Amino acid sequence: MEDALQTIEQKLKLVKGNKFLIGYISHIGHKQTNDDATGFLLHPQKDSLKIFVVADGVSSSKNGSKAASYLKDELLKWFSELSPAYINTMATLKSVFWGKIREINKELIEMYNGLGETTLVCAITGDQETLIASSGDSRGYVISDNTLKQLTADHLVWYQYNDPKSIEKDDLRFLIGNSYISHSIGRSLQDYRPDVITISNDDYSALLLFTDGVTDILSDEKIKFIYDHNLPKDVLIKIINEAVNAMPELISPVARQRFKDRSYMINDYTDPGKDNATMLLYKKL
């Protein structure tokens, strides 16, 4: 079953199989353009093998939206032509995936002269294991034992100059300059490889991929609450609506105390809709 809704501002897609549901939604927010790109694909030879891609063009990069779209399209095409044997051998899959990212990185630099950067969070499911890759501040989560767990790291310039232990994860939503990322695809010709981890398919019941237009606004607690209290289609719509249209959330007194000597580094409240907001959900049934 496929249900698609498209408007000027918002794109929603849901696909339901016998044992899974996949959906994504992308909203322009209060910006003029949508620099996010997202998509998924079931392998043409074996539909138990799947790829999910979410990319966010770097807004300070002139061709960020084009870079995100190119990265998404190239990864889906690459996956469709990849041997199922490679996908089910995670060590080999890591190697060929890194090789493909290096190739795309080089192509983006040649096309846009370093002015076409994008983040990435990508998941590839094999029969036994799932590969999750990330670059930048787009995030990958799983629902595991009824708990929302972030599996990817945030690649932020802030971490290069400050001790990560000096803040809590939730503080990042209020941190001035939290959109300055330290790693992106399309920036440098160095032999860059995104973070890659693998997990057992038995260790999660759902995958959730986000651009920072969601996670800069919503806490993990809020995301999990919406996930727990809604049907999958409504989860997508309500999380994005919350990220774009909710009332601003105030920084907690405890977090403010942590920054008492560095108050110039924090915002007092979140700014819903400040960026494009995109979410992809893969839920096992």
N, C-alpha and C positions, 0 to 999 in steps of 0.2 A: 504494500500500500504506500502511495506517495501523496503527500499533501504539500503543496507549495503556495506561498503567499508572497507577493512582491509589491512594494509600494516605493515611492521615491526615496523614503527614508530608511526603510527596513526590509530585510530579506530573511525569510524563514523557510526552512526545508526539513521535512521529516520523512524517513524511510523506515518501514518496519518489516523485519524478516521473521522467520519462525522462532529464532532464539535471541534476537537482538532488536534494539531500536537505535537508530542514529539520527541525530538532528543537529542543525546549526542555525544560528541567528546572528545577523550583523546589523548594527544600527549606526547611522552617521553621527549620532549625538548632536551637539550644538555647533559642529564644525561645518565648513563649506563642502568638504569632500570626505569620502571614506577611503582611508589608506590601508584598511584591513583587507585581507584575503583569506578565505577558508574553503575547504573542500574535503571530500573523502572519496574513496574508491574501494570496491570489492574486487579482488583479483579475478581477471577474466577466466583463469583456469581453475580457481578454487576459491569460492566465496567466503570460506572461513578465514582467509587471509585478507587483511584490511589495512588501509593507510588513512590516517587522519592528519590534516595539516591546518595550522592557523599561523598566519604571518601578519606582521604589523609594520608597514612602511614607516621608516624613521621620518618624523615630520620636519626635522631640520635639514633633511636630505631632499634635494629638488625633485628627484624621481623615486621617492620612497614608495608611493602607491604602485608604480609600475614594477618596482623591484619585488614587492610582496606578491603581486599577481604572477609575475614570471616565476618566482620561486615555487609557488603553489602549483602552477601548471606543469613545470618541469618535474617536480617530485611525483605528481600523479602519473605522468607519462612514463617516467622511469620505472615506477612500481608496476605499472601494467605490463611492462616488457620483461620484468625480472623473473627469473626461474623460481618456482615455489620451493625448490630445494635450498636456494640461498636464503629465502625468508625464514625457513625452519631451522637454519643453522645460524644461531645468533652471532657467533664470532665472525663468520663470513659476512653476515648482514651488516654488522658494525663497519667492517672494512669497506664494503662496497658503498655503504651509505656515506661514510666520510669522503670517499673518493668522489661521489656525486656532488656533495656539498662544495668540495674544493673546485670542481668543474663549474658549478653554478656561480660560485663566488668570483671566479676569474671572468666568467662571461658578463656578470653584472658590472664589474669594474671596467671592462673593455667597452661596454655599451654606454655607461653613464659617467665614466671618468671619476669614479669614487663618489658620485652624487646620487647613488641609488642604493640605499641601505635598507635592510629589513631585519626584523626579529624573526624567530621561528620557534614554535613548539609543535612537535610531530610525534605521532605514535604509530607503530606498525605492529599488528598482531599476527603472530604465527600460531601454529596449532597448540603449542605448549607455553610459549613465552611471548612477552610484549616488549618491544624496544621503544624507549621514550627519549627524544632528543630535544635540546633547547639551546637557544642563543638569544641573549637580550633579556627582556623582562616579561615576555609572554610566558604564562605558567601552565604546567600540567599537574593535575591532581588525580587521585583515585578515591573511590569509596571503598574502604577496606574495613571489615569488622564493624560496619556501621559508623565509621569515622572518616572524615574528610582529611586526606593527607596530601600535602604538596610534595611532589617528587623532584621538581626542577629548582635550580638555584636562580636568584635574581642577579644578573650581571650589571651592576650599577657602578658608575664612576665614584659615587659616594664611598663605596667600600674600599676604594683604592687609597683613600686619604683618612679614613676613620676606622675605628675598631668596631666591627659588626656587633660585638657583644655590648656595646654602649647603648643599643636601642633594641626594642622588641620588634618582632615582625609586624605587628599591627601599626607601629609608629610610621612605617614606610608610607602609609597612605597620606600622612600629614607632612611628610618631609619635603621641603622646598628643594627642587632640583632632582627629585626622584625619577624623572623621565630621562635623565642623562645616562645612557647605557654604555658599558665598557666593551661589549662585544656585539657585533652585528655582522650579517652576511652582506657582502658588497662593499666593505670598507677598505680592506687591506689585502695585498697579494701574499701575505705571509701564509704559511701552511696551517691555516686555522681550522680547527675541528670543533664543532659544537659539543656540549656535554651530552653523553649518551649513557643511559643505564638500561638494564633489563630486569623485568620482574616476571614471576610466574603468573600465568593466566588465572590460576586458582586463588591468587592473592587479592583480587579485586572484583567488585560487581559492576563498577561503572568507571569510565574515564571522563574527565571534564577538562577541556582546554580553553584558556582565556587569553585575550589581549589585556593590556594594562588598563584599558578603559573601563574594565569591570573591576579588577582587583585593586586598583587605586582608590576605588570608591567603596566597595563592599568588603567587610571583614570576612574571614573564613567562617566565623560563627553565623553570619547572616546568610551566606551562600548555603551552608548546610541546613539551616532552618527552612529556607525556601525549597531546597531539594527534598527534604523530609515531608513537607506538607502539601505537595502538589504532584499532579500527574506529569510525566516527562515533557509533554508539549508545553504545559503551563510553566514548568520549571524554566525552560528557555525564555519564554516571554517575560515572566515575572522577574527573573534575575536581570535581564537586559533593561526592562522598564525601571527597575530599582536603580541600576547604574546610571541611567540617563535622566530620570525624572524625579528621583526621591528628594526629600528634604536633606540639606547638608547635615552631616554628622559631626558633632563637636569632638575635638580631641579630649581624651579622658584626663582628669586631674593627675592621675598617676603618670601618664605619659608626659604631661606638661612638666611635672616635677623632674623627670629624667632629663629634660632639656632646659632646666632652670638657668643654666649658665650659657646656653646656646639658643635662646629663644628666637634669634634671628633665622634659625634653620627650620622652623616649623610654621605650618599654616594652622590657623585656629579651627578650620573645618574643611571637610571634603567639598569638592566642586562637581556634583553630578553632571554628566553630559559634557564635560570639558574635552573629552576625546571620543573617538569611535569606540564602540563597545561590541565585542564579538565573543561568542561562546559556541563550542562544539561539545555535544554529549554523545557518548556511546554507552548504552546501558544493556546489560545482559538480561534476558527474560527467562 
